[in-house]
């Protein structure tokens, strides 16, 4: 396919180039699947262990400060962490990364972390209330630099979706910069979640400590149930983004 025709599918040429870059990195992704995790050295689990959580909070704080140039960002435990589900990747007692899943349900309605000021997802997705859906948000997907590869990201996202599915979640949201959003979208598609979209028409609010960063909203439909296997679908992309923390807030 010619470059001009590929770029013409998007309103923003920069977004088109990011998308194309993701497709051309498929060999890197396949290579990374021969990682420590596949050899049984890395395990993924949802935890309340204070020691592992402290390590994860430190990882996301260091990453946000360096990646997003947010020197005032505080990665310490928040109410969203305490009331959500924190997934960590570890080697023994050594945490190498993690993420958070936060859920709102008709029985326990609550605002998602991305819903600040007057921004509400049900304004753009009215079916959430009309159908009394359970929905959630994934955020703070962070790894230590030496473990930040496509295989580990895919496994992390897979475990998040499996937990969401088991909890009855029908829709998942995330907010992040454009390169990170494209990585997240392609990872979801690689796992079979084809109804994953980046909503360029929805303006996200300015979040504390990230005021200078343009964030984009992504949404995914959660299939029931989520497979324990990983398959590659569609465009086996996977940009190794310079911005490692690819789902913020």
Beta strands, then each sheet from edge to edge (+ up, - down):
strand 1: 43-46
strand 2: 85-91
strand 3: 94-104
strand 4: 135-143
strand 5: 171-176
strand 6: 196-199
strand 7: 216-221
sheet 1: 1+ 2- 3+ 4- 5- 7+ 6-
end
